[in-house]
Amino acid sequence: MAIHKYYKVEGDKLVRLKRFCPKCGEGVFLAEHPDRYSCGKCGYTEFKKSNENKS
Ligand SMILES: [Zn+2]
C-alpha cells in the first residue's frame, strides 16, 4: 500500500496538507509536532524524515 502524501501546489508554492491517521481513517487528523505526527485518538505516531526538505 502506497504511503499517501498530502501536498497541494498553489502557484509556485508547495502547501503541505494535514495528514490523516492511517488507523482511524480519513477524518482523524494527525497532530503535527516538530519531529513527528501523532494521533490523539489511537496513539499512532509517525516520525518525520530528516531529508524531507530536499529541493
Ligand atoms: Zn488514530
mmCIF file of the protein (N, C-alpha, C, O) and its ligand, coordinates in Angstrom:
data_MODEL
# 
_entry.id   MODEL 
# 
loop_
_entity.id 
_entity.type 
_entity.pdbx_number_of_molecules 
1 polymer     1 
2 non-polymer 1 
# 
_entity_poly.entity_id                      1 
_entity_poly.type                           'polypeptide(L)' 
_entity_poly.nstd_linkage                   no 
_entity_poly.nstd_monomer                   no 
_entity_poly.pdbx_seq_one_letter_code       MAIHKYYKVEGDKLVRLKRFCPKCGEGVFLAEHPDRYSCGKCGYTEFKKSNENKS 
_entity_poly.pdbx_seq_one_letter_code_can   MAIHKYYKVEGDKLVRLKRFCPKCGEGVFLAEHPDRYSCGKCGYTEFKKSNENKS 
_entity_poly.pdbx_strand_id                 A 
# 
loop_
_entity_poly_seq.entity_id 
_entity_poly_seq.num 
_entity_poly_seq.mon_id 
_entity_poly_seq.hetero 
1 1  MET n 
1 2  ALA n 
1 3  ILE n 
1 4  HIS n 
1 5  LYS n 
1 6  TYR n 
1 7  TYR n 
1 8  LYS n 
1 9  VAL n 
1 10 GLU n 
1 11 GLY n 
1 12 ASP n 
1 13 LYS n 
1 14 LEU n 
1 15 VAL n 
1 16 ARG n 
1 17 LEU n 
1 18 LYS n 
1 19 ARG n 
1 20 PHE n 
1 21 CYS n 
1 22 PRO n 
1 23 LYS n 
1 24 CYS n 
1 25 GLY n 
1 26 GLU n 
1 27 GLY n 
1 28 VAL n 
1 29 PHE n 
1 30 LEU n 
1 31 ALA n 
1 32 GLU n 
1 33 HIS n 
1 34 PRO n 
1 35 ASP n 
1 36 ARG n 
1 37 TYR n 
1 38 SER n 
1 39 CYS n 
1 40 GLY n 
1 41 LYS n 
1 42 CYS n 
1 43 GLY n 
1 44 TYR n 
1 45 THR n 
1 46 GLU n 
1 47 PHE n 
1 48 LYS n 
1 49 LYS n 
1 50 SER n 
1 51 ASN n 
1 52 GLU n 
1 53 ASN n 
1 54 LYS n 
1 55 SER n 
# 
loop_
_struct_asym.id 
_struct_asym.entity_id 
A 1 
B 2 
# 
loop_
_chem_comp.id 
_chem_comp.type 
_chem_comp.mon_nstd_flag 
ALA 'L-peptide linking' y 
ARG 'L-peptide linking' y 
ASN 'L-peptide linking' y 
ASP 'L-peptide linking' y 
CYS 'L-peptide linking' y 
GLU 'L-peptide linking' y 
GLY 'peptide linking'   y 
HIS 'L-peptide linking' y 
ILE 'L-peptide linking' y 
LEU 'L-peptide linking' y 
LYS 'L-peptide linking' y 
MET 'L-peptide linking' y 
PHE 'L-peptide linking' y 
PRO 'L-peptide linking' y 
SER 'L-peptide linking' y 
THR 'L-peptide linking' y 
TYR 'L-peptide linking' y 
VAL 'L-peptide linking' y 
ZN  non-polymer         . 
# 
_pdbx_entity_nonpoly.entity_id   2 
_pdbx_entity_nonpoly.name        ? 
_pdbx_entity_nonpoly.comp_id     ZN 
# 
_pdbx_nonpoly_scheme.asym_id         B 
_pdbx_nonpoly_scheme.entity_id       2 
_pdbx_nonpoly_scheme.mon_id          ZN 
_pdbx_nonpoly_scheme.ndb_seq_num     1 
_pdbx_nonpoly_scheme.pdb_seq_num     101 
_pdbx_nonpoly_scheme.auth_seq_num    101 
_pdbx_nonpoly_scheme.pdb_mon_id      ZN 
_pdbx_nonpoly_scheme.auth_mon_id     ZN 
_pdbx_nonpoly_scheme.pdb_strand_id   A 
_pdbx_nonpoly_scheme.pdb_ins_code    . 
# 
loop_
_atom_site.group_PDB 
_atom_site.id 
_atom_site.type_symbol 
_atom_site.label_atom_id 
_atom_site.label_alt_id 
_atom_site.label_comp_id 
_atom_site.label_asym_id 
_atom_site.label_entity_id 
_atom_site.label_seq_id 
_atom_site.pdbx_PDB_ins_code 
_atom_site.Cartn_x 
_atom_site.Cartn_y 
_atom_site.Cartn_z 
_atom_site.occupancy 
_atom_site.B_iso_or_equiv 
_atom_site.pdbx_formal_charge 
_atom_site.auth_seq_id 
_atom_site.auth_comp_id 
_atom_site.auth_asym_id 
_atom_site.auth_atom_id 
_atom_site.pdbx_PDB_model_num 
ATOM   1   N  N  . MET A 1 1  ? 0.852   -1.191 0.000  1.00 0.00 ? 1   MET A N  1 
ATOM   2   C  CA . MET A 1 1  ? 0.000   0.000  0.000  1.00 0.00 ? 1   MET A CA 1 
ATOM   3   C  C  . MET A 1 1  ? 0.886   1.238  0.000  1.00 0.00 ? 1   MET A C  1 
ATOM   4   O  O  . MET A 1 1  ? 1.809   1.351  0.806  1.00 0.00 ? 1   MET A O  1 
ATOM   5   N  N  . ALA A 1 2  ? 0.608   2.138  -0.881 1.00 0.00 ? 2   ALA A N  1 
ATOM   6   C  CA . ALA A 1 2  ? 1.444   3.328  -1.015 1.00 0.00 ? 2   ALA A CA 1 
ATOM   7   C  C  . ALA A 1 2  ? 1.248   4.261  0.174  1.00 0.00 ? 2   ALA A C  1 
ATOM   8   O  O  . ALA A 1 2  ? 0.173   4.343  0.768  1.00 0.00 ? 2   ALA A O  1 
ATOM   9   N  N  . ILE A 1 3  ? 2.316   4.948  0.488  1.00 0.00 ? 3   ILE A N  1 
ATOM   10  C  CA . ILE A 1 3  ? 2.226   5.961  1.532  1.00 0.00 ? 3   ILE A CA 1 
ATOM   11  C  C  . ILE A 1 3  ? 1.697   7.246  0.905  1.00 0.00 ? 3   ILE A C  1 
ATOM   12  O  O  . ILE A 1 3  ? 2.309   7.812  -0.001 1.00 0.00 ? 3   ILE A O  1 
ATOM   13  N  N  . HIS A 1 4  ? 0.587   7.676  1.387  1.00 0.00 ? 4   HIS A N  1 
ATOM   14  C  CA . HIS A 1 4  ? -0.028  8.868  0.812  1.00 0.00 ? 4   HIS A CA 1 
ATOM   15  C  C  . HIS A 1 4  ? 0.609   10.120 1.372  1.00 0.00 ? 4   HIS A C  1 
ATOM   16  O  O  . HIS A 1 4  ? 0.848   10.235 2.574  1.00 0.00 ? 4   HIS A O  1 
ATOM   17  N  N  . LYS A 1 5  ? 0.871   11.030 0.505  1.00 0.00 ? 5   LYS A N  1 
ATOM   18  C  CA . LYS A 1 5  ? 1.372   12.335 0.924  1.00 0.00 ? 5   LYS A CA 1 
ATOM   19  C  C  . LYS A 1 5  ? 0.358   13.379 0.499  1.00 0.00 ? 5   LYS A C  1 
ATOM   20  O  O  . LYS A 1 5  ? -0.185  13.335 -0.605 1.00 0.00 ? 5   LYS A O  1 
ATOM   21  N  N  . TYR A 1 6  ? 0.120   14.296 1.380  1.00 0.00 ? 6   TYR A N  1 
ATOM   22  C  CA . TYR A 1 6  ? -0.899  15.290 1.109  1.00 0.00 ? 6   TYR A CA 1 
ATOM   23  C  C  . TYR A 1 6  ? -0.263  16.640 0.812  1.00 0.00 ? 6   TYR A C  1 
ATOM   24  O  O  . TYR A 1 6  ? -0.074  17.485 1.687  1.00 0.00 ? 6   TYR A O  1 
ATOM   25  N  N  . TYR A 1 7  ? 0.051   16.794 -0.442 1.00 0.00 ? 7   TYR A N  1 
ATOM   26  C  CA . TYR A 1 7  ? 0.616   18.053 -0.883 1.00 0.00 ? 7   TYR A CA 1 
ATOM   27  C  C  . TYR A 1 7  ? -0.314  18.702 -1.895 1.00 0.00 ? 7   TYR A C  1 
ATOM   28  O  O  . TYR A 1 7  ? -1.035  18.030 -2.632 1.00 0.00 ? 7   TYR A O  1 
ATOM   29  N  N  . LYS A 1 8  ? -0.276  19.991 -1.907 1.00 0.00 ? 8   LYS A N  1 
ATOM   30  C  CA . LYS A 1 8  ? -1.064  20.709 -2.887 1.00 0.00 ? 8   LYS A CA 1 
ATOM   31  C  C  . LYS A 1 8  ? -0.213  21.852 -3.415 1.00 0.00 ? 8   LYS A C  1 
ATOM   32  O  O  . LYS A 1 8  ? 0.412   22.570 -2.634 1.00 0.00 ? 8   LYS A O  1 
ATOM   33  N  N  . VAL A 1 9  ? -0.182  22.027 -4.714 1.00 0.00 ? 9   VAL A N  1 
ATOM   34  C  CA . VAL A 1 9  ? 0.606   23.102 -5.308 1.00 0.00 ? 9   VAL A CA 1 
ATOM   35  C  C  . VAL A 1 9  ? -0.303  24.284 -5.606 1.00 0.00 ? 9   VAL A C  1 
ATOM   36  O  O  . VAL A 1 9  ? -1.298  24.169 -6.323 1.00 0.00 ? 9   VAL A O  1 
ATOM   37  N  N  . GLU A 1 10 ? 0.067   25.414 -5.038 1.00 0.00 ? 10  GLU A N  1 
ATOM   38  C  CA . GLU A 1 10 ? -0.678  26.641 -5.321 1.00 0.00 ? 10  GLU A CA 1 
ATOM   39  C  C  . GLU A 1 10 ? 0.290   27.644 -5.932 1.00 0.00 ? 10  GLU A C  1 
ATOM   40  O  O  . GLU A 1 10 ? 1.154   28.180 -5.237 1.00 0.00 ? 10  GLU A O  1 
ATOM   41  N  N  . GLY A 1 11 ? 0.152   27.897 -7.211 1.00 0.00 ? 11  GLY A N  1 
ATOM   42  C  CA . GLY A 1 11 ? 1.104   28.781 -7.894 1.00 0.00 ? 11  GLY A CA 1 
ATOM   43  C  C  . GLY A 1 11 ? 2.489   28.149 -7.854 1.00 0.00 ? 11  GLY A C  1 
ATOM   44  O  O  . GLY A 1 11 ? 2.692   27.051 -8.372 1.00 0.00 ? 11  GLY A O  1 
ATOM   45  N  N  . ASP A 1 12 ? 3.431   28.838 -7.243 1.00 0.00 ? 12  ASP A N  1 
ATOM   46  C  CA . ASP A 1 12 ? 4.777   28.283 -7.122 1.00 0.00 ? 12  ASP A CA 1 
ATOM   47  C  C  . ASP A 1 12 ? 5.059   27.812 -5.704 1.00 0.00 ? 12  ASP A C  1 
ATOM   48  O  O  . ASP A 1 12 ? 6.203   27.516 -5.356 1.00 0.00 ? 12  ASP A O  1 
ATOM   49  N  N  . LYS A 1 13 ? 4.015   27.744 -4.889 1.00 0.00 ? 13  LYS A N  1 
ATOM   50  C  CA . LYS A 1 13 ? 4.200   27.293 -3.509 1.00 0.00 ? 13  LYS A CA 1 
ATOM   51  C  C  . LYS A 1 13 ? 3.767   25.837 -3.364 1.00 0.00 ? 13  LYS A C  1 
ATOM   52  O  O  . LYS A 1 13 ? 2.840   25.370 -4.026 1.00 0.00 ? 13  LYS A O  1 
ATOM   53  N  N  . LEU A 1 14 ? 4.456   25.154 -2.496 1.00 0.00 ? 14  LEU A N  1 
ATOM   54  C  CA . LEU A 1 14 ? 4.070   23.793 -2.182 1.00 0.00 ? 14  LEU A CA 1 
ATOM   55  C  C  . LEU A 1 14 ? 3.448   23.796 -0.787 1.00 0.00 ? 14  LEU A C  1 
ATOM   56  O  O  . LEU A 1 14 ? 4.121   24.077 0.205  1.00 0.00 ? 14  LEU A O  1 
ATOM   57  N  N  . VAL A 1 15 ? 2.188   23.488 -0.727 1.00 0.00 ? 15  VAL A N  1 
ATOM   58  C  CA . VAL A 1 15 ? 1.474   23.547 0.539  1.00 0.00 ? 15  VAL A CA 1 
ATOM   59  C  C  . VAL A 1 15 ? 1.276   22.140 1.082  1.00 0.00 ? 15  VAL A C  1 
ATOM   60  O  O  . VAL A 1 15 ? 0.759   21.255 0.399  1.00 0.00 ? 15  VAL A O  1 
ATOM   61  N  N  . ARG A 1 16 ? 1.694   21.960 2.312  1.00 0.00 ? 16  ARG A N  1 
ATOM   62  C  CA . ARG A 1 16 ? 1.513   20.643 2.920  1.00 0.00 ? 16  ARG A CA 1 
ATOM   63  C  C  . ARG A 1 16 ? 0.159   20.587 3.622  1.00 0.00 ? 16  ARG A C  1 
ATOM   64  O  O  . ARG A 1 16 ? -0.151  21.414 4.480  1.00 0.00 ? 16  ARG A O  1 
ATOM   65  N  N  . LEU A 1 17 ? -0.611  19.624 3.249  1.00 0.00 ? 17  LEU A N  1 
ATOM   66  C  CA . LEU A 1 17 ? -1.921  19.470 3.862  1.00 0.00 ? 17  LEU A CA 1 
ATOM   67  C  C  . LEU A 1 17 ? -1.816  18.588 5.101  1.00 0.00 ? 17  LEU A C  1 
ATOM   68  O  O  . LEU A 1 17 ? -0.832  17.874 5.294  1.00 0.00 ? 17  LEU A O  1 
ATOM   69  N  N  . LYS A 1 18 ? -2.816  18.651 5.908  1.00 0.00 ? 18  LYS A N  1 
ATOM   70  C  CA . LYS A 1 18 ? -2.844  17.817 7.104  1.00 0.00 ? 18  LYS A CA 1 
ATOM   71  C  C  . LYS A 1 18 ? -2.900  16.343 6.734  1.00 0.00 ? 18  LYS A C  1 
ATOM   72  O  O  . LYS A 1 18 ? -3.457  15.957 5.706  1.00 0.00 ? 18  LYS A O  1 
ATOM   73  N  N  . ARG A 1 19 ? -2.314  15.548 7.588  1.00 0.00 ? 19  ARG A N  1 
ATOM   74  C  CA . ARG A 1 19 ? -2.277  14.111 7.335  1.00 0.00 ? 19  ARG A CA 1 
ATOM   75  C  C  . ARG A 1 19 ? -3.354  13.412 8.154  1.00 0.00 ? 19  ARG A C  1 
ATOM   76  O  O  . ARG A 1 19 ? -3.664  13.796 9.282  1.00 0.00 ? 19  ARG A O  1 
ATOM   77  N  N  . PHE A 1 20 ? -3.906  12.382 7.548  1.00 0.00 ? 20  PHE A N  1 
ATOM   78  C  CA . PHE A 1 20 ? -4.897  11.590 8.254  1.00 0.00 ? 20  PHE A CA 1 
ATOM   79  C  C  . PHE A 1 20 ? -4.241  10.411 8.952  1.00 0.00 ? 20  PHE A C  1 
ATOM   80  O  O  . PHE A 1 20 ? -3.198  9.922  8.518  1.00 0.00 ? 20  PHE A O  1 
ATOM   81  N  N  . CYS A 1 21 ? -4.852  9.963  10.028 1.00 0.00 ? 21  CYS A N  1 
ATOM   82  C  CA . CYS A 1 21 ? -4.371  8.769  10.713 1.00 0.00 ? 21  CYS A CA 1 
ATOM   83  C  C  . CYS A 1 21 ? -4.688  7.535  9.873  1.00 0.00 ? 21  CYS A C  1 
ATOM   84  O  O  . CYS A 1 21 ? -5.839  7.330  9.489  1.00 0.00 ? 21  CYS A O  1 
ATOM   85  N  N  . PRO A 1 22 ? -3.679  6.709  9.583  1.00 0.00 ? 22  PRO A N  1 
ATOM   86  C  CA . PRO A 1 22 ? -3.909  5.516  8.769  1.00 0.00 ? 22  PRO A CA 1 
ATOM   87  C  C  . PRO A 1 22 ? -4.707  4.436  9.499  1.00 0.00 ? 22  PRO A C  1 
ATOM   88  O  O  . PRO A 1 22 ? -5.258  3.536  8.867  1.00 0.00 ? 22  PRO A O  1 
ATOM   89  N  N  . LYS A 1 23 ? -4.767  4.525  10.808 1.00 0.00 ? 23  LYS A N  1 
ATOM   90  C  CA . LYS A 1 23 ? -5.527  3.536  11.582 1.00 0.00 ? 23  LYS A CA 1 
ATOM   91  C  C  . LYS A 1 23 ? -6.974  3.961  11.760 1.00 0.00 ? 23  LYS A C  1 
ATOM   92  O  O  . LYS A 1 23 ? -7.898  3.164  11.601 1.00 0.00 ? 23  LYS A O  1 
ATOM   93  N  N  . CYS A 1 24 ? -7.153  5.240  12.095 1.00 0.00 ? 24  CYS A N  1 
ATOM   94  C  CA . CYS A 1 24 ? -8.501  5.738  12.333 1.00 0.00 ? 24  CYS A CA 1 
ATOM   95  C  C  . CYS A 1 24 ? -9.204  6.098  11.031 1.00 0.00 ? 24  CYS A C  1 
ATOM   96  O  O  . CYS A 1 24 ? -10.433 6.140  10.973 1.00 0.00 ? 24  CYS A O  1 
ATOM   97  N  N  . GLY A 1 25 ? -8.423  6.358  9.989  1.00 0.00 ? 25  GLY A N  1 
ATOM   98  C  CA . GLY A 1 25 ? -9.011  6.666  8.709  1.00 0.00 ? 25  GLY A CA 1 
ATOM   99  C  C  . GLY A 1 25 ? -9.163  8.155  8.473  1.00 0.00 ? 25  GLY A C  1 
ATOM   100 O  O  . GLY A 1 25 ? -8.850  8.984  9.328  1.00 0.00 ? 25  GLY A O  1 
ATOM   101 N  N  . GLU A 1 26 ? -9.651  8.464  7.289  1.00 0.00 ? 26  GLU A N  1 
ATOM   102 C  CA . GLU A 1 26 ? -9.822  9.861  6.936  1.00 0.00 ? 26  GLU A CA 1 
ATOM   103 C  C  . GLU A 1 26 ? -10.821 10.527 7.867  1.00 0.00 ? 26  GLU A C  1 
ATOM   104 O  O  . GLU A 1 26 ? -11.834 9.938  8.246  1.00 0.00 ? 26  GLU A O  1 
ATOM   105 N  N  . GLY A 1 27 ? -10.518 11.762 8.226  1.00 0.00 ? 27  GLY A N  1 
ATOM   106 C  CA . GLY A 1 27 ? -11.381 12.485 9.152  1.00 0.00 ? 27  GLY A CA 1 
ATOM   107 C  C  . GLY A 1 27 ? -10.722 12.663 10.502 1.00 0.00 ? 27  GLY A C  1 
ATOM   108 O  O  . GLY A 1 27 ? -11.071 13.563 11.266 1.00 0.00 ? 27  GLY A O  1 
ATOM   109 N  N  . VAL A 1 28 ? -9.742  11.775 10.794 1.00 0.00 ? 28  VAL A N  1 
ATOM   110 C  CA . VAL A 1 28 ? -8.978  11.925 12.035 1.00 0.00 ? 28  VAL A CA 1 
ATOM   111 C  C  . VAL A 1 28 ? -7.585  12.406 11.662 1.00 0.00 ? 28  VAL A C  1 
ATOM   112 O  O  . VAL A 1 28 ? -6.795  11.669 11.072 1.00 0.00 ? 28  VAL A O  1 
ATOM   113 N  N  . PHE A 1 29 ? -7.299  13.641 12.010 1.00 0.00 ? 29  PHE A N  1 
ATOM   114 C  CA . PHE A 1 29 ? -6.017  14.223 11.631 1.00 0.00 ? 29  PHE A CA 1 
ATOM   115 C  C  . PHE A 1 29 ? -4.929  13.846 12.622 1.00 0.00 ? 29  PHE A C  1 
ATOM   116 O  O  . PHE A 1 29 ? -5.179  13.627 13.808 1.00 0.00 ? 29  PHE A O  1 
ATOM   117 N  N  . LEU A 1 30 ? -3.697  13.777 12.088 1.00 0.00 ? 30  LEU A N  1 
ATOM   118 C  CA . LEU A 1 30 ? -2.545  13.606 12.955 1.00 0.00 ? 30  LEU A CA 1 
ATOM   119 C  C  . LEU A 1 30 ? -2.096  14.980 13.434 1.00 0.00 ? 30  LEU A C  1 
ATOM   120 O  O  . LEU A 1 30 ? -2.029  15.924 12.647 1.00 0.00 ? 30  LEU A O  1 
ATOM   121 N  N  . ALA A 1 31 ? -1.794  15.092 14.701 1.00 0.00 ? 31  ALA A N  1 
ATOM   122 C  CA . ALA A 1 31 ? -1.275  16.343 15.249 1.00 0.00 ? 31  ALA A CA 1 
ATOM   123 C  C  . ALA A 1 31 ? 0.177   16.484 14.839 1.00 0.00 ? 31  ALA A C  1 
ATOM   124 O  O  . ALA A 1 31 ? 0.952   15.534 14.944 1.00 0.00 ? 31  ALA A O  1 
ATOM   125 N  N  . GLU A 1 32 ? 0.548   17.662 14.375 1.00 0.00 ? 32  GLU A N  1 
ATOM   126 C  CA . GLU A 1 32 ? 1.914   17.854 13.901 1.00 0.00 ? 32  GLU A CA 1 
ATOM   127 C  C  . GLU A 1 32 ? 2.809   18.362 15.019 1.00 0.00 ? 32  GLU A C  1 
ATOM   128 O  O  . GLU A 1 32 ? 2.493   19.336 15.703 1.00 0.00 ? 32  GLU A O  1 
ATOM   129 N  N  . HIS A 1 33 ? 3.935   17.676 15.187 1.00 0.00 ? 33  HIS A N  1 
ATOM   130 C  CA . HIS A 1 33 ? 4.965   18.075 16.132 1.00 0.00 ? 33  HIS A CA 1 
ATOM   131 C  C  . HIS A 1 33 ? 6.237   18.354 15.347 1.00 0.00 ? 33  HIS A C  1 
ATOM   132 O  O  . HIS A 1 33 ? 6.330   17.978 14.178 1.00 0.00 ? 33  HIS A O  1 
ATOM   133 N  N  . PRO A 1 34 ? 7.218   19.006 15.963 1.00 0.00 ? 34  PRO A N  1 
ATOM   134 C  CA . PRO A 1 34 ? 8.451   19.340 15.226 1.00 0.00 ? 34  PRO A CA 1 
ATOM   135 C  C  . PRO A 1 34 ? 9.116   18.141 14.552 1.00 0.00 ? 34  PRO A C  1 
ATOM   136 O  O  . PRO A 1 34 ? 9.699   18.287 13.477 1.00 0.00 ? 34  PRO A O  1 
ATOM   137 N  N  . ASP A 1 35 ? 9.040   16.990 15.151 1.00 0.00 ? 35  ASP A N  1 
ATOM   138 C  CA . ASP A 1 35 ? 9.738   15.833 14.595 1.00 0.00 ? 35  ASP A CA 1 
ATOM   139 C  C  . ASP A 1 35 ? 8.845   14.649 14.294 1.00 0.00 ? 35  ASP A C  1 
ATOM   140 O  O  . ASP A 1 35 ? 9.331   13.596 13.882 1.00 0.00 ? 35  ASP A O  1 
ATOM   141 N  N  . ARG A 1 36 ? 7.566   14.801 14.492 1.00 0.00 ? 36  ARG A N  1 
ATOM   142 C  CA . ARG A 1 36 ? 6.681   13.655 14.284 1.00 0.00 ? 36  ARG A CA 1 
ATOM   143 C  C  . ARG A 1 36 ? 5.230   14.098 14.161 1.00 0.00 ? 36  ARG A C  1 
ATOM   144 O  O  . ARG A 1 36 ? 4.871   15.238 14.456 1.00 0.00 ? 36  ARG A O  1 
ATOM   145 N  N  . TYR A 1 37 ? 4.414   13.151 13.715 1.00 0.00 ? 37  TYR A N  1 
ATOM   146 C  CA . TYR A 1 37 ? 2.975   13.326 13.748 1.00 0.00 ? 37  TYR A CA 1 
ATOM   147 C  C  . TYR A 1 37 ? 2.417   12.305 14.716 1.00 0.00 ? 37  TYR A C  1 
ATOM   148 O  O  . TYR A 1 37 ? 2.952   11.203 14.835 1.00 0.00 ? 37  TYR A O  1 
ATOM   149 N  N  . SER A 1 38 ? 1.345   12.663 15.410 1.00 0.00 ? 38  SER A N  1 
ATOM   150 C  CA . SER A 1 38 ? 0.745   11.687 16.302 1.00 0.00 ? 38  SER A CA 1 
ATOM   151 C  C  . SER A 1 38 ? -0.767  11.814 16.296 1.00 0.00 ? 38  SER A C  1 
ATOM   152 O  O  . SER A 1 38 ? -1.321  12.895 16.100 1.00 0.00 ? 38  SER A O  1 
ATOM   153 N  N  . CYS A 1 39 ? -1.422  10.674 16.517 1.00 0.00 ? 39  CYS A N  1 
ATOM   154 C  CA . CYS A 1 39 ? -2.868  10.631 16.569 1.00 0.00 ? 39  CYS A CA 1 
ATOM   155 C  C  . CYS A 1 39 ? -3.306  10.658 18.033 1.00 0.00 ? 39  CYS A C  1 
ATOM   156 O  O  . CYS A 1 39 ? -2.879  9.828  18.835 1.00 0.00 ? 39  CYS A O  1 
ATOM   157 N  N  . GLY A 1 40 ? -4.160  11.620 18.367 1.00 0.00 ? 40  GLY A N  1 
ATOM   158 C  CA . GLY A 1 40 ? -4.613  11.729 19.739 1.00 0.00 ? 40  GLY A CA 1 
ATOM   159 C  C  . GLY A 1 40 ? -5.689  10.706 20.084 1.00 0.00 ? 40  GLY A C  1 
ATOM   160 O  O  . GLY A 1 40 ? -6.093  10.579 21.240 1.00 0.00 ? 40  GLY A O  1 
ATOM   161 N  N  . LYS A 1 41 ? -6.147  9.981  19.072 1.00 0.00 ? 41  LYS A N  1 
ATOM   162 C  CA . LYS A 1 41 ? -7.241  9.046  19.286 1.00 0.00 ? 41  LYS A CA 1 
ATOM   163 C  C  . LYS A 1 41 ? -6.739  7.634  19.583 1.00 0.00 ? 41  LYS A C  1 
ATOM   164 O  O  . LYS A 1 41 ? -7.181  6.991  20.535 1.00 0.00 ? 41  LYS A O  1 
ATOM   165 N  N  . CYS A 1 42 ? -5.799  7.162  18.746 1.00 0.00 ? 42  CYS A N  1 
ATOM   166 C  CA . CYS A 1 42 ? -5.328  5.784  18.912 1.00 0.00 ? 42  CYS A CA 1 
ATOM   167 C  C  . CYS A 1 42 ? -3.863  5.713  19.337 1.00 0.00 ? 42  CYS A C  1 
ATOM   168 O  O  . CYS A 1 42 ? -3.364  4.642  19.682 1.00 0.00 ? 42  CYS A O  1 
ATOM   169 N  N  . GLY A 1 43 ? -3.170  6.865  19.312 1.00 0.00 ? 43  GLY A N  1 
ATOM   170 C  CA . GLY A 1 43 ? -1.785  6.865  19.750 1.00 0.00 ? 43  GLY A CA 1 
ATOM   171 C  C  . GLY A 1 43 ? -0.779  6.582  18.662 1.00 0.00 ? 43  GLY A C  1 
ATOM   172 O  O  . GLY A 1 43 ? 0.417   6.485  18.938 1.00 0.00 ? 43  GLY A O  1 
ATOM   173 N  N  . TYR A 1 44 ? -1.232  6.447  17.435 1.00 0.00 ? 44  TYR A N  1 
ATOM   174 C  CA . TYR A 1 44 ? -0.333  6.220  16.311 1.00 0.00 ? 44  TYR A CA 1 
ATOM   175 C  C  . TYR A 1 44 ? 0.661   7.372  16.184 1.00 0.00 ? 44  TYR A C  1 
ATOM   176 O  O  . TYR A 1 44 ? 0.279   8.538  16.273 1.00 0.00 ? 44  TYR A O  1 
ATOM   177 N  N  . THR A 1 45 ? 1.942   7.041  15.975 1.00 0.00 ? 45  THR A N  1 
ATOM   178 C  CA . THR A 1 45 ? 2.966   8.060  15.809 1.00 0.00 ? 45  THR A CA 1 
ATOM   179 C  C  . THR A 1 45 ? 3.739   7.806  14.533 1.00 0.00 ? 45  THR A C  1 
ATOM   180 O  O  . THR A 1 45 ? 4.116   6.671  14.244 1.00 0.00 ? 45  THR A O  1 
ATOM   181 N  N  . GLU A 1 46 ? 3.970   8.831  13.787 1.00 0.00 ? 46  GLU A N  1 
ATOM   182 C  CA . GLU A 1 46 ? 4.735   8.715  12.549 1.00 0.00 ? 46  GLU A CA 1 
ATOM   183 C  C  . GLU A 1 46 ? 5.845   9.745  12.590 1.00 0.00 ? 46  GLU A C  1 
ATOM   184 O  O  . GLU A 1 46 ? 5.590   10.946 12.683 1.00 0.00 ? 46  GLU A O  1 
ATOM   185 N  N  . PHE A 1 47 ? 7.092   9.264  12.520 1.00 0.00 ? 47  PHE A N  1 
ATOM   186 C  CA . PHE A 1 47 ? 8.223   10.185 12.595 1.00 0.00 ? 47  PHE A CA 1 
ATOM   187 C  C  . PHE A 1 47 ? 8.511   10.790 11.231 1.00 0.00 ? 47  PHE A C  1 
ATOM   188 O  O  . PHE A 1 47 ? 8.386   10.132 10.199 1.00 0.00 ? 47  PHE A O  1 
ATOM   189 N  N  . LYS A 1 48 ? 8.898   12.055 11.250 1.00 0.00 ? 48  LYS A N  1 
ATOM   190 C  CA . LYS A 1 48 ? 9.218   12.738 10.004 1.00 0.00 ? 48  LYS A CA 1 
ATOM   191 C  C  . LYS A 1 48 ? 10.585  12.290 9.513  1.00 0.00 ? 48  LYS A C  1 
ATOM   192 O  O  . LYS A 1 48 ? 11.462  11.921 10.295 1.00 0.00 ? 48  LYS A O  1 
ATOM   193 N  N  . LYS A 1 49 ? 10.740  12.332 8.200  1.00 0.00 ? 49  LYS A N  1 
ATOM   194 C  CA . LYS A 1 49 ? 12.023  12.041 7.591  1.00 0.00 ? 49  LYS A CA 1 
ATOM   195 C  C  . LYS A 1 49 ? 12.919  13.257 7.689  1.00 0.00 ? 49  LYS A C  1 
ATOM   196 O  O  . LYS A 1 49 ? 12.465  14.385 7.495  1.00 0.00 ? 49  LYS A O  1 
ATOM   197 N  N  . SER A 1 50 ? 14.184  13.039 7.989  1.00 0.00 ? 50  SER A N  1 
ATOM   198 C  CA . SER A 1 50 ? 15.102  14.156 8.158  1.00 0.00 ? 50  SER A CA 1 
ATOM   199 C  C  . SER A 1 50 ? 15.460  14.817 6.832  1.00 0.00 ? 50  SER A C  1 
ATOM   200 O  O  . SER A 1 50 ? 15.879  15.975 6.802  1.00 0.00 ? 50  SER A O  1 
ATOM   201 N  N  . ASN A 1 51 ? 15.296  14.085 5.745  1.00 0.00 ? 51  ASN A N  1 
ATOM   202 C  CA . ASN A 1 51 ? 15.671  14.634 4.435  1.00 0.00 ? 51  ASN A CA 1 
ATOM   203 C  C  . ASN A 1 51 ? 14.441  15.080 3.655  1.00 0.00 ? 51  ASN A C  1 
ATOM   204 O  O  . ASN A 1 51 ? 14.415  15.038 2.425  1.00 0.00 ? 51  ASN A O  1 
ATOM   205 N  N  . GLU A 1 52 ? 13.445  15.499 4.381  1.00 0.00 ? 52  GLU A N  1 
ATOM   206 C  CA . GLU A 1 52 ? 12.179  15.829 3.745  1.00 0.00 ? 52  GLU A CA 1 
ATOM   207 C  C  . GLU A 1 52 ? 12.251  17.134 2.952  1.00 0.00 ? 52  GLU A C  1 
ATOM   208 O  O  . GLU A 1 52 ? 11.479  17.345 2.016  1.00 0.00 ? 52  GLU A O  1 
ATOM   209 N  N  . ASN A 1 53 ? 13.190  18.008 3.336  1.00 0.00 ? 53  ASN A N  1 
ATOM   210 C  CA . ASN A 1 53 ? 13.224  19.332 2.732  1.00 0.00 ? 53  ASN A CA 1 
ATOM   211 C  C  . ASN A 1 53 ? 14.156  19.451 1.536  1.00 0.00 ? 53  ASN A C  1 
ATOM   212 O  O  . ASN A 1 53 ? 14.564  20.557 1.182  1.00 0.00 ? 53  ASN A O  1 
ATOM   213 N  N  . LYS A 1 54 ? 14.492  18.355 0.919  1.00 0.00 ? 54  LYS A N  1 
ATOM   214 C  CA . LYS A 1 54 ? 15.359  18.454 -0.245 1.00 0.00 ? 54  LYS A CA 1 
ATOM   215 C  C  . LYS A 1 54 ? 14.670  19.215 -1.375 1.00 0.00 ? 54  LYS A C  1 
ATOM   216 O  O  . LYS A 1 54 ? 13.458  19.109 -1.568 1.00 0.00 ? 54  LYS A O  1 
ATOM   217 N  N  . SER A 1 55 ? 15.468  19.985 -2.118 1.00 0.00 ? 55  SER A N  1 
ATOM   218 C  CA . SER A 1 55 ? 14.886  20.871 -3.129 1.00 0.00 ? 55  SER A CA 1 
ATOM   219 C  C  . SER A 1 55 ? 15.202  20.423 -4.543 1.00 0.00 ? 55  SER A C  1 
ATOM   220 O  O  . SER A 1 55 ? 14.781  21.067 -5.503 1.00 0.00 ? 55  SER A O  1 
HETATM 221 ZN ZN . ZN  B 2 .  ? -5.558  7.136  15.047 1.00 0.00 2 101 ZN  A ZN 1 
# 
